[in-house]
Amino acid sequence: MDAAAPHKRKRPDEPAAGEVDLSAADAVEVLDLRAGKRLLLAFERRLRDNLEARMKYPDDPARFADSEIALHAEADRLRLLAGAPELFPDLVPIGLASSLASLLTHDNADLAAAAASLLADLTDSDDPSDLAAVQALADALVEANALDLLVHNLSRFSEADPDEAEAVHNTLAVLENLLDLRPHLADKVCDGTKLLRWLLSRLKAREFDANKQYASEILAILLQSSPANQKRLGQINGVDALLQAVAMYKSRDPKTSDEEEMLENLFDCLCCVLMPLENKERFVKAEGVELMIIIMKQKKLAYSSAVRTLDFAMTRFPPACERFVDVLGLKTAFAAFMGKASDLPPFLFPSPPSDISGDAIPVNKKNKKESYQEELEERTISIIASLFGGITKGSRRMRLLGKFVENECEKIDRLMEFYTRYSDRVKEETERLDSPDLEDLEMDDDERYNRKLEAGLYTLQLIALILGHIWHSGNSQMRARVELLLRQNKLTKQDVKEILEEYHDNIGDLDGPEEKERAQARAKEIIAVL
C-alpha cells in the first residue's frame, strides 16, 4: 500500500510572499542564548502574573484583562525563537516546553489559540541541521502532556468563529509537525487521546473547508504505517465513517484541487484501514463493495480510487470476492480490464488539442495520463487474480470463467497483450541488471528481485496466475486460444511455468505462515496442470 506523504502546508497566519512579518520587526539580528533566556523568563513572568490575577479576582475579568493582553504580547515575542532552534536544547531544561504546554490549558481561548500558533512555528523546520534541536523540543512537549492538551483543544475551539477555526488549523499543524519529527507518536497519540474520534467526526461534515482537508491528511498520516491505528479505527466504526465520507462523491466530482486532494486522502485512509482482516469484514458488511462499484459506474474522478480500494478489499479475502460477483461487479471490472474508451471515465481520453500552433501535448500531462492508465490496469489485473484465488468453485467460478469465453475469447487476447508487454519490461530490466555497467554495484538476490518487481514482475506473475487458472479450468476453447496466442508470440507454457515457479519460491509470510502455505499450494497446483 502506497500512500503519498502529505506535504507541509502554509498556515493561514503565515505572511504571503513578499510581505514582512511585523511581529519580528524589532528582532535582534542574532538571537543568542542570553537573549533567548530573557524572552522565556519574560513570558513565564507574564504567565505567572496572569494566573495570580485570575486566582485573586476570579469573578472580575476587568482586574486581569491587562495581564492577559501583556501575556499575549509576550507570547508573540516568543515567536522569535522559531528563527533560532539551536537554542531549544538549552531552553527546554529551564521550562520552554512546560510553559508553552501550560498556555494550551488557559481559560481564555484566545491565549490557548496563541499557544497553538506559537507551537506550530516552533516545531516547523525543514532544515536538517535543526532536526535534533527541534526533536528535543518535541520530546519535551510530549513529556509535558502536550498531545493530550492539543487534542482536547480541538473539541474546545468552535469553528463557527473564524479565529478559533484558525486555531484548529494551527493545532493540527502542531500535531503534523510532531508526527513528522517523531513518527512513533502516531500510536501514542491515538492510544491515549480521542484524536481518531475527533477526526472521524470532522470528516462527517458535508461542507468542504480547509480544516476538513487537513483532518483527512492527519488521519492518513496516523494510519499509513500503524497497524494498531488501523485496527483502532475499525473498532470505532471508522470503516463506515470513511465510506460515508467518500459516498458524497459517488455522483459528483470535487470542485477544487484542494477538495480533490482531500478525496484522495480519504481513499488513502480507506486503503490503509483495509489492511487488517477484520476491517475487510466490516467493509463488506457496510456495503463498501457496492459503493465502489457505483462510483466506478458513475465514471467520475474517484473512479481509479474506487478500483484501488476494491483491490485492497479483495486481496486474500474471499467474502469480498463473492460479494463482488453477487452484486454484478464482473461487468464493471472487465470494462476497466478491456480499457475501452466507452467504458472508462472521459478524463482518461481527453480530446486531442488543436493543432493550430503545431505544439505537442506537454510531456508531463502525457506521462501523468499514462501513469494513471498503467496503475488502473495493474489494479484491475490484481482484482481478477484475487477473484480467481478467492472463488474456487460453484456458479460464481463459472460466471468468472465465462467472461473469458465471451466475444471469441477477447479477454484472453487482452490478457496475452498484457503478458507480452510486462514480460518485455521484466526482460529488459533483467538484461540491464546483468550488464557490465552495473558490475560495480553490489546487489544481493533480494535486491535484484525487488528491482524486477518494480519493473512489473509482480503484475506479470499475476497475469501468469490468471492464465494458469484459465488452463486449469479444462475448457477446450480457452486452452486452444491460450496455446494459439503463445505460439504467435513465440512463447510456450514453459515460459509461464517459470514465472509461476519464481512466484511460488518468493511468496512471503507477511500474512502469516498458514496463508503462505495456502498460496504456495495453489501456485503449485496450477504449475502442475501446466
Helices and strands as residue ranges (DSSP letters): G 22-24, H 33-56, G 61-63, H 65-77, G 78-83, G 85-87, H 88-91, G 92-94, H 96-104, H 109-122, G 128-130, H 131-143, H 146-156, H 162-181, H 185-192, H 195-203, H 210-224, H 227-235, H 238-247, H 257-273, H 277-285, H 288-298, H 303-314, H 318-326, H 329-338, G 341-343, G 346-348, H 363-390, H 394-402, H 406-433, G 436-438, H 445-452, I 453-457, H 458-472, H 476-488, H 493-505, H 513-529
